[in-house]
Amino acid sequence: MMRLMWLAFVGVLLVLAQSVAAQARNESLAPLAEQISPAVVNITTSTLIEGQTGPQGIVPEGSPFEDFFREFQDRDGGDNENRPRRSNALGSGFVISEDGYIVTNNHVIAEADEILVEFFPGDGQPAEELVAKVIGKDEKTDIALLKVEADGPLKYVQFGDSDIARVGDWVIAMGNPLGQGFSVSAGIVSARNRALSGSYDDYIQTDAAINRGNSGGPLFNMNGEVIGVNTAILSPNGGSIGIGFSMASNVVIKVVDQLREFGETRRGWLGVRIQDVTEDMAEAMGLDKPGGALISDVPEGPAKEAGLLAGDVIISFDGVDVEDTRGLVRQVGETTVGKSVRIVVHREGGTQTVLVTLGRREDAERAEEDGDEPEAEAPAEEDKDILGLTIAPISDSQREELGLDADAEGLVVTNVDDSSEAFEKGLRAGDLITEAGQQKVTSIADLEARMEEAREAGRKSLLLLVRRGGEPRFVALSLEE
């Protein structure tokens, strides 16, 4: 009897759950759309393009037929083609304050001579169009901040916390797709923490329909908060196939705050070149597991002044564990310029803490750097085959042939066995090996000594610092025969 009652109770719960799910599926998004739509805007940009001179596209410049075709164009009204003309582009954006600050994508307004913002009409009222000025823009995250002057306070939306958005959460995309005017589409968060091409990328992937013209528009959660700025789509034909990307709001907020305060970004700068630590690298350096960011070079800058060294593995930055290079780059960039931070590194089998005062990345990118230091010349030796590589100390003629500085030192790779691990890991003729086992090598004897030391320490791999075209990277090669 009790069993029957229990089954009946479970059946009732299932019916109630199905009913609730059905109601959830049928619930309209219209109330939410009506609430947030007044803050979504269409953006039209206008750019003056210089007219062409001469019959471009018909005959090559300097052709004997050039005068003939120019005369033909002139008779056919071709002079109009040579006059400056305006090119228009469309995008989207959203208002973030009642006094008229608007967020959009940088690529929407880049190179524009005039920016017009059209507001959602609502309640049958005609759309209002205002001229906007650029407050600041950031190419790295593709974010721009605009400002309009309105007669009264504007409807605006607030940012939400993109870090708490879960895969499967419902989202709404709004904007001006394909120039069709105000439009709403719905979908879910398909993935988080997507990286496309930039150092500071943190994209939310969604299947909500995003098309050309949606760029710069908001991605809302079900609370009406902006958790992303619609930026890109993955498509073979230019239209939506359900794979769209929105820059996460927690990245956008920091950029917008700086643009609003300074008119430009001010990112922290550590001044190191870094790479991820692979399993074989970790083994070669005596680390318990892969992780952190391996410093491959320390040019002039804050890190060098503080005493960080090539070969150090950054495992903690300002009290936060470093998982990989991408995480470190973002964390450094989001740290206040001029702040002194504690950096914990793995060095020579132990850990050390270094205090570094961060510089400003934008200043560093504009500055000319010259961090080369002279070293002694290497003795002449014959080529030798080691670890699948044919190597020799670099000579003056090789420095000139490879376009290296006169003071470049190390072992030059003259050949790589196609079947070797070295070839598989990308080493090629012309590469310069400057360190082995995190110590400088200028002779084959140095390299053989580092190999023997690694074997005696029970290591299965040897870590090499390899430079190509001046760019350094670490590669771990197996010592097993």
Secondary structure as the mmCIF struct_conf table of DSSP 4:
data_model
#
loop_
_struct_conf.conf_type_id
_struct_conf.id
_struct_conf.beg_label_comp_id
_struct_conf.beg_label_asym_id
_struct_conf.beg_label_seq_id
_struct_conf.end_label_comp_id
_struct_conf.end_label_asym_id
_struct_conf.end_label_seq_id
HELX_RH_AL_P HELX_RH_AL_P1 MET A 2 ASN A 26
BEND BEND1 LEU A 29 LEU A 29
HELX_RH_AL_P HELX_RH_AL_P2 ALA A 30 ILE A 36
HELX_RH_3T_P HELX_RH_3T_P1 SER A 37 ALA A 39
STRN STRN1 VAL A 40 ILE A 49
HELX_LH_PP_P HELX_LH_PP_P1 GLU A 50 GLN A 52
BEND BEND2 GLY A 54 GLY A 54
TURN_TY1_P TURN_TY1_P1 GLN A 56 ILE A 58
BEND BEND3 VAL A 59 VAL A 59
TURN_TY1_P TURN_TY1_P2 GLU A 61 GLY A 62
TURN_TY1_P TURN_TY1_P3 PRO A 64 PHE A 65
HELX_RH_AL_P HELX_RH_AL_P3 GLU A 66 ARG A 75
TURN_TY1_P TURN_TY1_P4 ASP A 76 GLY A 77
HELX_RH_3T_P HELX_RH_3T_P2 GLY A 78 ASN A 82
BEND BEND4 ARG A 83 ARG A 83
STRN STRN2 ARG A 85 VAL A 95
BEND BEND5 SER A 97 SER A 97
TURN_TY1_P TURN_TY1_P5 GLU A 98 ASP A 99
STRN STRN3 TYR A 101 ASN A 105
HELX_RH_AL_P HELX_RH_AL_P4 ASN A 106 ILE A 109
TURN_TY1_P TURN_TY1_P6 ALA A 110 GLU A 111
BEND BEND6 ASP A 113 ASP A 113
STRN STRN4 GLU A 114 PHE A 119
TURN_TY1_P TURN_TY1_P7 ASP A 123 GLY A 124
HELX_LH_PP_P HELX_LH_PP_P2 GLN A 125 ALA A 127
STRN STRN5 GLU A 129 ASP A 138
TURN_TY1_P TURN_TY1_P8 GLU A 139 ASP A 142
STRN STRN6 ILE A 143 VAL A 148
BEND BEND7 ASP A 151 GLY A 152
HELX_LH_PP_P HELX_LH_PP_P3 PRO A 153 LYS A 155
STRN STRN7 PHE A 159 PHE A 159
HELX_RH_3T_P HELX_RH_3T_P3 SER A 162 ILE A 164
TURN_TY1_P TURN_TY1_P9 VAL A 167 GLY A 168
STRN STRN8 TRP A 170 GLY A 175
HELX_RH_3T_P HELX_RH_3T_P4 PRO A 177 GLY A 179
BEND BEND8 PHE A 182 PHE A 182
STRN STRN9 SER A 183 ARG A 194
BEND BEND9 SER A 197 GLY A 198
TURN_TY1_P TURN_TY1_P10 SER A 199 TYR A 200
STRN STRN10 TYR A 203 THR A 206
BEND BEND10 ALA A 208 ALA A 208
TURN_TY1_P TURN_TY1_P11 ARG A 212 GLY A 213
TURN_TY1_P TURN_TY1_P12 SER A 215 GLY A 216
STRN STRN11 PRO A 218 PHE A 220
TURN_TY1_P TURN_TY1_P13 MET A 222 ASN A 223
BEND BEND11 GLY A 224 GLY A 224
STRN STRN12 VAL A 226 ILE A 233
BEND BEND12 PRO A 236 GLY A 239
BEND BEND13 GLY A 242 GLY A 242
STRN STRN13 GLY A 244 ALA A 248
HELX_RH_AL_P HELX_RH_AL_P5 SER A 249 PHE A 262
BEND BEND14 GLY A 263 GLU A 264
STRN STRN14 GLY A 268 TRP A 269
STRN STRN15 ARG A 273 ASP A 276
HELX_RH_AL_P HELX_RH_AL_P6 GLU A 279 MET A 285
TURN_TY1_P TURN_TY1_P14 GLY A 286 GLY A 286
BEND BEND15 ASP A 288 PRO A 290
BEND BEND16 GLY A 292 GLY A 292
STRN STRN16 ALA A 293 ASP A 297
BEND BEND17 GLU A 300 GLY A 301
HELX_RH_AL_P HELX_RH_AL_P7 PRO A 302 ALA A 306
TURN_TY1_P TURN_TY1_P15 GLY A 307 GLY A 307
TURN_TY1_P TURN_TY1_P16 ALA A 310 GLY A 311
STRN STRN17 VAL A 313 PHE A 317
TURN_TY1_P TURN_TY1_P17 ASP A 318 GLY A 319
STRN STRN18 VAL A 320 ASP A 321
BEND BEND18 ASP A 324 ASP A 324
HELX_RH_AL_P HELX_RH_AL_P8 THR A 325 GLY A 333
TURN_TY1_P TURN_TY1_P18 GLU A 334 GLU A 334
BEND BEND19 THR A 335 THR A 335
HELX_LH_PP_P HELX_LH_PP_P4 THR A 336 THR A 336
TURN_TY1_P TURN_TY1_P19 VAL A 337 GLY A 338
STRN STRN19 SER A 340 ARG A 347
TURN_TY1_P TURN_TY1_P20 GLU A 348 GLY A 349
STRN STRN20 GLY A 350 THR A 357
STRN STRN21 GLY A 359 ARG A 360
HELX_RH_AL_P HELX_RH_AL_P9 ARG A 361 ARG A 366
BEND BEND20 ALA A 367 ALA A 367
HELX_LH_PP_P HELX_LH_PP_P5 ALA A 376 ALA A 380
STRN STRN22 LYS A 384 ILE A 386
TURN_TY1_P TURN_TY1_P21 LEU A 387 GLY A 388
STRN STRN23 LEU A 389 PRO A 393
HELX_RH_AL_P HELX_RH_AL_P10 ASP A 396 LEU A 402
TURN_TY1_P TURN_TY1_P22 GLY A 403 GLY A 403
TURN_TY1_P TURN_TY1_P23 ALA A 406 ASP A 407
BEND BEND21 GLY A 410 GLY A 410
STRN STRN24 LEU A 411 VAL A 416
TURN_TY1_P TURN_TY1_P24 ASP A 418 SER A 419
BEND BEND22 SER A 420 SER A 420
HELX_RH_AL_P HELX_RH_AL_P11 GLU A 421 GLU A 424
TURN_TY1_P TURN_TY1_P25 LYS A 425 GLY A 426
TURN_TY1_P TURN_TY1_P26 ALA A 429 GLY A 430
STRN STRN25 LEU A 432 ALA A 436
TURN_TY1_P TURN_TY1_P27 GLY A 437 GLN A 438
STRN STRN26 GLN A 439 LYS A 440
BEND BEND23 SER A 443 SER A 443
HELX_RH_AL_P HELX_RH_AL_P12 ILE A 444 GLU A 456
TURN_TY1_P TURN_TY1_P28 ALA A 457 GLY A 458
BEND BEND24 LYS A 460 LYS A 460
STRN STRN27 SER A 461 ARG A 468
TURN_TY1_P TURN_TY1_P29 GLY A 469 GLY A 470
STRN STRN28 GLU A 471 SER A 478
#
